[in-house]
Amino acid sequence: MNDRQDPYDRYDPHAAHEQQLIGYDAYGRPVYGQVPAQSAPQYEQYQQPYEPQQQYGYEQQQQYYAPQPAPQQYAQPPAYGYDTQQTQQWIPQQTAPEPPQPEPQPDRQQPQPDRQQPAGAHVPEPRRASDYRTEQFSFIEEPDEDSEDVIDWLKFTESRTERREEARRRGRNRVVALIVVLALFVVGGLGYLWYAGKLPFLEGPGEKQTGATADAGAQKRDMIVVHLHNTKKGGTSSALLVDNVTAKQGATVLLPNALAVPSQDGTSSGLGKAVEEGGLGTRESLDSVLGTHIGGTWRLDTPFLENLVELVGGIEVDTDTAVPADDAAKAPAVAQGQKQSLSGAMAVAYATHHPQGEPEAKQLDRMGKVLYAVLRKVPADPKAAAVTVESMGQILDPALNAQTLGALLSRLGAHAKVGAYRTDLLAVKPDGTLTDDATQKVVKEVLGGSVAAAQPGAAPRVGLKDATGDEKTQVAAKAALLNGGYTFVEGGKADKTAATSQITYQDDAQRDRAIEVAKTLGLPETVVKKGENAVNAEVVVILGKDYKPS
């Protein structure tokens, strides 16, 4: 056995009261020994510089241990339980090698303890922070790769978190931008629909110009008149095709043959009679009655209507009645029902069907359905539509060539395909004059006709409504107006007689003309006033019993 014994080897509870802390070894571990019981231990403080530890071999380490004298016993038990059976303890003492250049240490005055130090015992004083130097700790200067890895991981985690936050922020920005775009799109669409007057229960600015306040000049309209000639059974039917360029709407206005239009000799006749007699000046006569500007006349004979229907591939019509076959006219039968497929011959048979005793309005309504169905099948390309018109083989009016007609039909067909199309009947009284409802809703709203829409350079239009009850007086007043250079517009008879005459105008610019009309009829200027015209003309005369023919 090695005679050296580790003072920290074992703890003996029976000898614990005989040992006491007497110092620390070179590794900082406490060292206990026996001290005399009769006197208190005396410690001698000393200053020992702490040198950096160095690595040595096993042989060199043995010289650090030297035998120490037996410590005296103390009556006080040891602070820690170590084995005290051995009276001789080896206290390791480290003899540090002398450094090449030791650093000088300042002299310090060590206080002398009052108690005497036990013989043979060297008790070092507790170490203080000032006894250590920075270079004694090698771990401070050694690079720590683990710490760099931790820093890199923290940077990676931080950058990854920032990227996630940035992605979330960009996502939120995209959602907000999408919501804003959709909101603008919805608001813009609703605004357009409101302005166009297509929202239900809401009246847009385009619909506010109705009745007497409607301005025909605010909307641009292109229109032609169509005269359908039945070459087999005779008879004609007329209609106006209207393209409202401003409102992007189309319309068909059915014209009764009983509509009174002025003739070249100043008299009035029905529209149907004027068309059958050649139709010269019919377009101008319609302009004078309706206050419109018709761009051309399309004479459409039934064989060319049949060709047109065949060229567009047939049509579908909701027929209101069944049309029997006519062997003499070689007209096939037409069944009654919705979405009936009609060929060219069937379309002609249905459009001209007019049983005896049936109102003319029924036959006009059938013609309007056929025209509407044809327009829906016209090519959308104006050039292709012009080719279709030329293929009919019809000789057109020089004022309405195939290109112009094809372009108009193409635009009307585009309106019809989206449902922006209407068909109206121009109602007339038994004497051929317009009803108040027809003047208000059809002439002014659909056709845009007004007193300001007369053709430039034309003679002033003067409407005459008889409230005298005497036909001879009316004829005399009509002759006076024609002789005065005015364009006469038939106003028919008033619902009841009137004692005094009245002359009205709507535009302030027509006031002087109204006064001239009063002078022409021999009436005082006091009968002239501004107001709603009962007839669609610049100046309207309601002839009373106070009128005396000259």
C-alpha positions as CSV (number, residue, x, y, z in Angstrom):
1,M,0.0,0.0,0.0
2,N,1.1,3.5,-0.7
3,D,1.9,5.3,2.6
4,R,0.4,8.4,1.2
5,Q,-3.3,8.8,2.0
6,D,-5.8,11.1,0.4
7,P,-7.2,13.3,3.1
8,Y,-10.6,13.1,1.4
9,D,-10.6,9.3,1.2
10,R,-13.2,8.4,3.8
11,Y,-15.3,9.8,6.5
12,D,-15.2,8.4,10.1
13,P,-18.0,9.7,12.3
14,H,-16.0,8.7,15.5
15,A,-13.0,10.8,14.5
16,A,-15.0,13.8,13.1
17,H,-14.6,15.7,16.3
18,E,-10.7,15.4,16.1
19,Q,-10.2,17.0,12.7
20,Q,-10.7,20.5,11.4
21,L,-10.2,22.4,8.2
22,I,-6.5,23.4,7.9
23,G,-6.3,24.5,4.3
24,Y,-6.8,23.8,0.6
25,D,-4.7,21.8,-1.8
26,A,-3.5,23.0,-5.3
27,Y,-6.8,22.0,-6.8
28,G,-8.9,24.0,-4.4
29,R,-10.1,21.1,-2.3
30,P,-10.4,21.4,1.5
31,V,-7.8,19.7,3.7
32,Y,-8.6,18.5,7.2
33,G,-6.2,17.4,10.0
34,Q,-6.0,16.9,13.8
35,V,-5.4,19.9,16.0
36,P,-4.6,20.1,19.7
37,A,-7.7,20.1,21.9
38,Q,-6.2,22.3,24.6
39,S,-5.7,25.4,22.6
40,A,-7.5,27.2,19.8
41,P,-6.0,26.9,16.4
42,Q,-3.7,29.6,15.2
43,Y,-3.7,30.3,11.5
44,E,-1.0,32.1,9.7
45,Q,-2.2,34.0,6.7
46,Y,0.1,34.1,3.8
47,Q,0.1,35.4,0.3
48,Q,0.8,32.8,-2.4
49,P,0.6,33.9,-6.0
50,Y,-1.7,31.8,-8.2
51,E,0.1,30.6,-11.2
52,P,-1.5,29.1,-14.3
53,Q,-1.8,25.4,-14.1
54,Q,0.2,23.3,-16.4
55,Q,0.1,19.8,-17.5
56,Y,2.7,17.3,-16.2
57,G,3.3,13.6,-16.3
58,Y,2.6,11.1,-13.6
59,E,6.2,11.1,-12.3
60,Q,6.2,14.9,-12.0
61,Q,2.9,14.8,-10.1
62,Q,4.4,12.6,-7.4
63,Q,6.8,15.3,-6.2
64,Y,3.9,17.6,-5.4
65,Y,3.0,15.4,-2.4
66,A,5.3,15.5,0.7
67,P,4.9,14.0,4.1
68,Q,3.5,16.4,6.6
69,P,3.7,16.3,10.4
70,A,0.8,15.0,12.3
71,P,-1.6,17.7,13.0
72,Q,-2.8,18.4,16.5
73,Q,-6.2,17.4,17.6
74,Y,-8.9,19.9,18.2
75,A,-11.9,19.6,20.4
76,Q,-14.1,21.0,17.7
77,P,-15.5,18.4,15.3
78,P,-14.6,18.7,11.6
79,A,-16.9,20.6,9.3
80,Y,-17.1,17.7,6.9
81,G,-17.2,13.9,7.5
82,Y,-13.8,12.4,6.5
83,D,-12.2,9.3,7.9
84,T,-10.0,10.3,10.9
85,Q,-8.7,6.9,11.9
86,Q,-5.4,7.7,10.4
87,T,-3.4,10.1,12.5
88,Q,-1.0,10.8,9.7
89,Q,-2.4,12.7,6.8
90,W,-0.8,13.6,3.5
91,I,-1.4,17.1,2.6
92,P,-0.7,17.6,-1.1
93,Q,1.5,20.6,-1.7
94,Q,2.1,21.8,-5.3
95,T,5.5,23.2,-6.0
96,A,4.9,25.2,-9.2
97,P,7.8,25.6,-11.5
98,E,9.4,28.9,-11.6
99,P,8.2,30.9,-14.6
100,P,10.7,32.4,-17.0
101,Q,9.7,35.9,-16.2
102,P,7.6,36.1,-13.1
103,E,5.5,39.1,-12.7
104,P,6.4,41.2,-9.6
105,Q,3.8,41.3,-7.0
106,P,3.2,44.3,-4.8
107,D,4.2,43.8,-1.2
108,R,1.2,43.4,1.0
109,Q,1.2,43.7,4.7
110,Q,-0.4,40.6,6.2
111,P,-2.1,41.0,9.5
112,Q,-0.6,38.8,12.2
113,P,-3.2,36.5,13.7
114,D,-3.6,36.6,17.5
115,R,-3.7,32.9,17.7
116,Q,-0.6,30.7,17.2
117,Q,-0.4,28.5,14.2
118,P,-0.1,24.8,14.9
119,A,3.3,23.4,14.5
120,G,4.0,21.9,11.1
121,A,0.8,23.2,9.5
122,H,0.7,25.7,6.6
123,V,-2.8,27.1,6.3
124,P,-3.3,29.2,3.1
125,E,-5.6,32.2,3.2
126,P,-8.9,32.1,1.1
127,R,-8.4,33.2,-2.4
128,R,-9.7,36.6,-3.5
129,A,-10.7,37.9,-6.9
130,S,-7.7,40.1,-7.1
131,D,-5.4,37.0,-7.0
132,Y,-6.6,35.8,-10.4
133,R,-5.5,37.1,-13.8
134,T,-7.3,36.9,-17.1
135,E,-4.7,34.8,-18.9
136,Q,-5.2,32.1,-16.2
137,F,-8.5,31.1,-17.9
138,S,-7.7,29.6,-21.2
139,F,-11.4,29.2,-22.2
140,I,-11.7,33.0,-22.6
141,E,-9.3,33.2,-25.5
142,E,-10.3,29.9,-27.1
143,P,-12.8,30.3,-30.0
144,D,-16.1,28.7,-29.2
145,E,-17.5,27.1,-32.4
146,D,-20.7,26.1,-30.6
147,S,-21.5,29.8,-29.8
148,E,-21.0,30.7,-33.5
149,D,-23.4,27.9,-34.4
150,V,-25.9,29.2,-31.9
151,I,-25.6,32.8,-33.3
152,D,-26.0,31.4,-36.9
153,W,-29.1,29.5,-35.8
154,L,-30.6,32.6,-34.1
155,K,-29.9,34.6,-37.3
156,F,-31.5,31.9,-39.4
157,T,-34.5,31.7,-37.1
158,E,-34.9,35.5,-37.1
159,S,-34.6,35.8,-40.9
160,R,-37.1,32.9,-41.3
161,T,-39.6,34.6,-39.0
162,E,-39.1,37.9,-40.8
163,R,-39.7,36.1,-44.2
164,R,-42.9,34.6,-42.8
165,E,-44.1,37.9,-41.5
166,E,-43.3,39.6,-44.8
167,A,-45.2,36.9,-46.7
168,R,-48.2,37.4,-44.4
169,R,-48.0,41.1,-44.9
170,R,-47.8,40.7,-48.7
171,G,-50.8,38.4,-48.6
172,R,-52.8,40.8,-46.6
173,N,-51.9,43.6,-49.0
174,R,-53.0,41.5,-52.0
175,V,-56.3,40.7,-50.3
176,V,-56.9,44.4,-49.6
177,A,-56.0,45.4,-53.1
178,L,-58.3,42.7,-54.5
179,I,-61.2,43.9,-52.3
180,V,-60.6,47.5,-53.5
181,V,-60.6,46.5,-57.1
182,L,-63.8,44.5,-56.8
183,A,-65.4,47.3,-54.9
184,L,-64.5,49.8,-57.7
185,F,-65.7,47.3,-60.3
186,V,-69.0,46.9,-58.6
187,V,-69.5,50.6,-58.0
188,G,-68.6,51.4,-61.6
189,G,-70.9,48.7,-63.0
190,L,-73.8,49.9,-60.8
191,G,-73.1,53.5,-61.8
192,Y,-73.2,52.6,-65.5
193,L,-76.4,50.6,-65.1
194,W,-77.9,53.5,-63.1
195,Y,-76.9,56.0,-65.7
196,A,-78.3,53.8,-68.5
197,G,-81.5,53.4,-66.6
198,K,-81.3,49.6,-66.4
199,L,-81.6,49.3,-62.7
200,P,-85.1,48.4,-61.5
201,F,-86.9,51.0,-59.4
202,L,-84.2,53.5,-60.0
203,E,-84.4,56.2,-62.7
204,G,-81.2,57.2,-64.3
205,P,-80.4,60.5,-65.9
206,G,-81.1,58.9,-69.3
207,E,-84.7,58.2,-68.3
208,K,-85.4,61.6,-66.8
209,Q,-85.8,63.3,-70.2
210,T,-89.3,62.2,-70.8
211,G,-92.6,64.0,-71.6
212,A,-92.5,67.6,-72.4
213,T,-88.9,68.0,-71.0
214,A,-87.4,65.4,-73.4
215,D,-84.6,66.8,-75.5
216,A,-84.5,65.2,-78.9
217,G,-81.1,66.8,-79.7
218,A,-79.5,65.2,-76.7
219,Q,-79.7,61.7,-78.3
220,K,-78.6,60.7,-81.8
221,R,-80.9,58.5,-83.7
222,D,-80.6,56.8,-87.1
223,M,-83.9,55.6,-88.7
224,I,-85.4,54.4,-91.9
225,V,-88.9,53.7,-93.0
226,V,-89.8,50.2,-94.3
227,H,-92.7,49.6,-96.6
228,L,-93.6,45.9,-97.0
229,H,-95.5,45.3,-100.3
230,N,-97.6,42.1,-100.6
231,T,-97.1,41.3,-104.2
232,K,-99.6,38.4,-104.2
233,K,-102.6,39.7,-102.3
234,G,-101.9,43.4,-102.4
235,G,-101.6,45.9,-99.6
236,T,-98.8,47.5,-97.8
237,S,-97.5,47.7,-94.2
238,S,-95.1,50.3,-92.9
239,A,-92.8,50.6,-89.9
240,L,-89.9,52.7,-88.7
241,L,-86.6,51.1,-87.7
242,V,-84.9,53.2,-85.2
243,D,-81.3,53.0,-83.9
244,N,-80.8,55.1,-80.8
245,V,-77.0,55.5,-81.0
246,T,-76.7,57.4,-77.7
247,A,-78.8,55.1,-75.6
248,K,-77.7,52.0,-77.5
249,Q,-81.2,50.8,-78.0
250,G,-83.2,49.7,-81.0
251,A,-86.9,50.0,-81.8
252,T,-89.5,49.2,-84.3
253,V,-92.4,51.7,-84.6
254,L,-95.4,50.3,-86.5
255,L,-97.2,52.9,-88.6
256,P,-100.9,52.4,-89.3
257,N,-102.1,52.9,-92.9
258,A,-104.7,55.3,-91.5
259,L,-102.0,57.8,-90.3
260,A,-102.8,61.1,-91.9
261,V,-99.9,62.6,-93.8
262,P,-99.8,65.8,-95.8
263,S,-99.6,65.5,-99.6
264,Q,-97.9,67.8,-102.1
265,D,-101.1,69.6,-102.9
266,G,-101.6,70.5,-99.2
267,T,-104.3,68.0,-98.5
268,S,-104.0,65.1,-96.1
269,S,-104.3,61.4,-97.0
270,G,-103.7,58.1,-95.3
271,L,-100.2,56.7,-95.2
272,G,-101.2,53.4,-96.9
273,K,-102.8,55.3,-99.8
274,A,-99.7,57.5,-100.2
275,V,-97.4,54.5,-100.3
276,E,-99.5,52.6,-102.9
277,E,-99.6,55.6,-105.1
278,G,-95.9,55.6,-105.4
279,G,-94.7,56.9,-102.1
280,L,-93.2,60.1,-103.5
281,G,-92.7,62.5,-100.7
282,T,-93.9,60.0,-98.1
283,R,-90.7,60.2,-96.1
284,E,-90.9,64.0,-95.9
285,S,-94.6,63.8,-95.0
286,L,-93.8,61.6,-92.1
287,D,-91.0,63.9,-91.0
288,S,-93.5,66.8,-91.0
289,V,-96.1,64.8,-88.9
290,L,-93.6,63.2,-86.5
291,G,-91.0,65.9,-86.3
292,T,-88.3,63.4,-87.2
293,H,-85.5,63.1,-89.7
294,I,-85.8,59.8,-91.6
295,G,-82.6,58.8,-93.3
296,G,-84.0,56.6,-96.1
297,T,-86.8,54.4,-97.5
298,W,-86.6,50.6,-97.8
299,R,-89.2,49.1,-100.1
300,L,-89.3,45.5,-99.1
301,D,-91.4,43.3,-101.4
302,T,-92.6,39.9,-100.0
303,P,-90.3,37.8,-102.4
304,F,-87.2,39.7,-101.0
305,L,-88.4,39.2,-97.4
306,E,-88.6,35.5,-98.2
307,N,-85.1,35.6,-99.6
308,L,-83.8,37.5,-96.5
309,V,-85.2,34.9,-94.1
310,E,-83.6,32.1,-96.0
311,L,-80.3,33.9,-96.2
312,V,-80.2,34.2,-92.4
313,G,-81.1,30.5,-91.9
314,G,-84.7,30.8,-90.9
315,I,-86.2,32.5,-87.8
316,E,-88.1,31.6,-84.6
317,V,-91.3,33.4,-83.8
318,D,-93.9,33.2,-81.0
319,T,-97.0,33.0,-83.2
320,D,-100.3,34.3,-81.8
321,T,-102.5,32.5,-84.3
322,A,-102.4,29.6,-86.8
323,V,-102.1,30.6,-90.5
324,P,-103.8,28.1,-92.8
325,A,-102.1,27.1,-96.0
326,D,-103.0,29.0,-99.2
327,D,-102.7,26.8,-102.2
328,A,-103.4,29.7,-104.6
329,A,-100.7,31.9,-103.0
330,K,-98.5,28.8,-102.4
331,A,-98.3,29.8,-98.8
332,P,-97.6,27.0,-96.3
333,A,-99.4,26.6,-93.0
334,V,-98.0,28.2,-89.9
335,A,-98.8,26.6,-86.5
336,Q,-99.6,28.5,-83.4
337,G,-97.2,28.4,-80.4
338,Q,-93.9,29.6,-79.0
339,K,-90.6,29.5,-80.8
340,Q,-92.1,28.3,-84.1
341,S,-89.4,27.7,-86.7
342,L,-90.4,29.6,-89.9
343,S,-88.9,29.4,-93.3
344,G,-88.9,32.3,-95.8
345,A,-92.4,31.4,-97.2
346,M,-93.8,30.8,-93.8
347,A,-92.5,34.1,-92.5
348,V,-94.1,36.0,-95.3
349,A,-97.4,34.2,-94.8
350,Y,-97.4,35.0,-91.0
351,A,-96.3,38.7,-91.5
352,T,-99.0,39.4,-94.0
353,H,-101.8,37.4,-92.4
354,H,-104.8,39.8,-92.0
355,P,-108.2,38.1,-91.7
356,Q,-111.2,40.0,-92.7
357,G,-112.7,42.1,-89.8
358,E,-109.5,41.9,-87.7
359,P,-108.0,45.2,-86.5
360,E,-105.0,46.4,-88.5
361,A,-102.9,46.5,-85.3
362,K,-102.9,42.7,-85.2
363,Q,-101.4,42.3,-88.6
364,L,-98.8,45.1,-87.8
365,D,-97.8,43.2,-84.6
366,R,-97.1,40.0,-86.7
367,M,-95.0,42.0,-89.1
368,G,-93.1,43.5,-86.2
369,K,-92.3,40.0,-84.7
370,V,-90.9,38.8,-88.1
371,L,-88.7,41.9,-88.4
372,Y,-87.4,41.4,-84.9
373,A,-86.6,37.7,-85.5
374,V,-84.8,38.6,-88.7
375,L,-82.7,41.3,-87.0
376,R,-81.6,38.8,-84.4
377,K,-80.2,36.6,-87.2
378,V,-78.4,39.4,-89.1
379,P,-74.6,39.1,-89.0
380,A,-72.9,41.3,-86.4
381,D,-70.2,42.3,-88.9
382,P,-71.5,45.3,-91.0
383,K,-69.6,44.0,-94.1
384,A,-71.2,40.6,-93.8
385,A,-74.6,42.2,-93.3
386,A,-74.1,44.2,-96.4
387,V,-73.3,41.1,-98.3
388,T,-76.5,39.5,-97.0
389,V,-78.5,42.6,-98.3
390,E,-76.8,42.4,-101.7
391,S,-77.6,38.7,-101.9
392,M,-81.3,39.4,-101.7
393,G,-81.1,40.7,-105.3
394,Q,-83.2,43.8,-104.6
395,I,-82.7,47.2,-106.2
396,L,-82.6,49.7,-103.4
397,D,-83.4,53.3,-103.2
398,P,-80.4,55.3,-104.3
399,A,-80.4,57.2,-100.9
400,L,-80.1,53.8,-99.1
401,N,-77.4,51.6,-100.6
402,A,-76.5,48.1,-99.4
403,Q,-73.6,49.2,-97.2
404,T,-75.7,51.8,-95.4
405,L,-78.6,49.4,-94.9
406,G,-76.4,46.5,-93.9
407,A,-74.6,48.6,-91.3
408,L,-78.0,49.8,-89.8
409,L,-79.4,46.3,-89.7
410,S,-76.2,45.0,-88.1
411,R,-76.4,47.6,-85.3
412,L,-80.1,46.9,-84.8
413,G,-79.4,43.2,-84.6
414,A,-76.8,43.7,-81.9
415,H,-79.4,45.6,-79.8
416,A,-82.0,42.8,-80.4
417,K,-79.6,40.1,-79.4
418,V,-79.0,41.6,-75.9
419,G,-82.7,42.5,-75.4
420,A,-82.2,46.3,-75.8
421,Y,-85.0,46.5,-78.3
422,R,-88.7,47.5,-78.2
423,T,-91.6,47.4,-80.6
424,D,-94.4,50.1,-80.4
425,L,-97.5,50.8,-82.3
426,L,-98.2,54.4,-83.2
427,A,-101.8,54.9,-82.2
428,V,-104.0,57.2,-84.3
429,K,-107.5,58.5,-84.0
430,P,-110.2,57.6,-86.5
431,D,-109.4,60.7,-88.5
432,G,-105.8,59.7,-88.8
433,T,-104.3,62.1,-86.3
434,L,-102.1,61.1,-83.5
435,T,-103.5,60.4,-80.0
436,D,-102.1,62.3,-77.1
437,D,-100.6,59.1,-75.7
438,A,-98.9,58.3,-79.0
439,T,-97.5,61.9,-79.2
440,Q,-96.2,61.7,-75.6
441,K,-94.7,58.1,-75.4
442,V,-93.8,57.1,-79.0
443,V,-93.1,60.3,-80.9
444,K,-91.1,62.1,-78.3
445,E,-89.6,59.2,-76.3
446,V,-88.9,56.7,-79.0
447,L,-88.6,58.7,-82.1
448,G,-87.2,61.9,-80.5
449,G,-89.6,63.9,-82.5
450,S,-90.2,67.5,-81.2
451,V,-90.8,70.9,-82.5
452,A,-87.1,71.5,-82.6
453,A,-86.4,68.5,-84.8
454,A,-87.8,69.8,-88.0
455,Q,-85.6,69.6,-91.0
456,P,-83.4,72.7,-91.5
457,G,-84.8,75.2,-94.0
458,A,-88.2,73.6,-94.0
459,A,-91.3,75.7,-93.7
460,P,-92.7,76.1,-90.1
461,R,-95.1,73.3,-89.2
462,V,-98.4,74.4,-87.9
463,G,-100.8,72.0,-86.4
464,L,-104.6,72.6,-86.5
465,K,-107.1,71.1,-84.1
466,D,-110.8,72.0,-84.8
467,A,-112.9,73.0,-81.8
468,T,-115.6,74.8,-83.8
469,G,-117.7,71.8,-84.7
470,D,-118.0,73.2,-88.2
471,E,-116.1,71.4,-91.0
472,K,-116.3,74.3,-93.4
473,T,-114.6,76.6,-90.9
474,Q,-111.8,74.1,-90.5
475,V,-111.2,73.8,-94.2
476,A,-111.1,77.6,-94.5
477,A,-108.4,77.8,-91.8
478,K,-106.4,75.0,-93.4
479,A,-106.4,76.8,-96.7
480,A,-105.3,80.1,-95.0
481,L,-102.3,78.4,-93.4
482,L,-101.3,76.7,-96.7
483,N,-101.5,79.9,-98.6
484,G,-99.4,81.6,-95.9
485,G,-96.5,79.2,-96.7
486,Y,-96.8,77.0,-93.6
487,T,-96.6,73.2,-93.5
488,F,-99.9,72.0,-92.4
489,V,-100.1,69.2,-89.8
490,E,-103.5,67.6,-89.3
491,G,-104.5,67.7,-85.7
492,G,-108.0,66.3,-86.0
493,K,-111.0,67.4,-84.0
494,A,-111.1,68.4,-80.4
495,D,-113.0,66.4,-77.8
496,K,-115.3,69.4,-77.2
497,T,-116.0,72.8,-78.8
498,A,-114.3,76.0,-77.5
499,A,-115.6,79.5,-77.6
500,T,-112.3,81.2,-78.2
501,S,-109.3,80.1,-80.2
502,Q,-105.9,79.5,-78.8
503,I,-102.4,79.4,-80.3
504,T,-99.6,77.7,-78.3
505,Y,-95.8,77.3,-78.7
506,Q,-93.2,75.4,-76.6
507,D,-90.0,77.1,-77.6
508,D,-89.4,80.8,-77.0
509,A,-87.8,81.0,-80.4
510,Q,-91.2,80.2,-81.9
511,R,-93.1,83.0,-80.3
512,D,-92.8,85.4,-83.2
513,R,-94.0,82.7,-85.6
514,A,-97.0,82.1,-83.4
515,I,-97.9,85.7,-83.6
516,E,-97.5,85.6,-87.4
517,V,-99.9,82.6,-87.5
518,A,-102.4,84.5,-85.4
519,K,-102.2,87.4,-87.9
520,T,-102.6,85.0,-90.8
521,L,-105.9,83.7,-89.3
522,G,-107.1,87.1,-88.3
523,L,-106.8,86.4,-84.6
524,P,-105.5,88.9,-81.9
525,E,-102.1,88.4,-80.3
526,T,-103.8,87.8,-77.0
527,V,-104.6,84.2,-78.0
528,V,-100.9,83.4,-78.3
529,K,-99.3,81.9,-75.2
530,K,-96.5,79.4,-74.3
531,G,-97.7,76.0,-73.3
532,E,-97.9,72.3,-74.1
533,N,-98.6,71.6,-77.8
534,A,-101.5,69.2,-78.4
535,V,-100.0,68.4,-81.9
536,N,-96.4,67.7,-82.7
537,A,-95.6,70.9,-84.5
538,E,-93.8,74.2,-83.8
539,V,-97.1,76.1,-83.5
540,V,-100.5,74.6,-82.7
541,V,-103.8,76.3,-83.4
542,I,-106.9,75.2,-81.5
543,L,-109.6,76.8,-83.6
544,G,-112.6,78.1,-81.6
545,K,-115.9,79.7,-82.6
546,D,-114.4,83.2,-82.5
547,Y,-112.6,82.4,-85.8
548,K,-114.3,84.0,-88.8
549,P,-113.1,83.0,-92.2
550,S,-112.2,86.0,-94.4
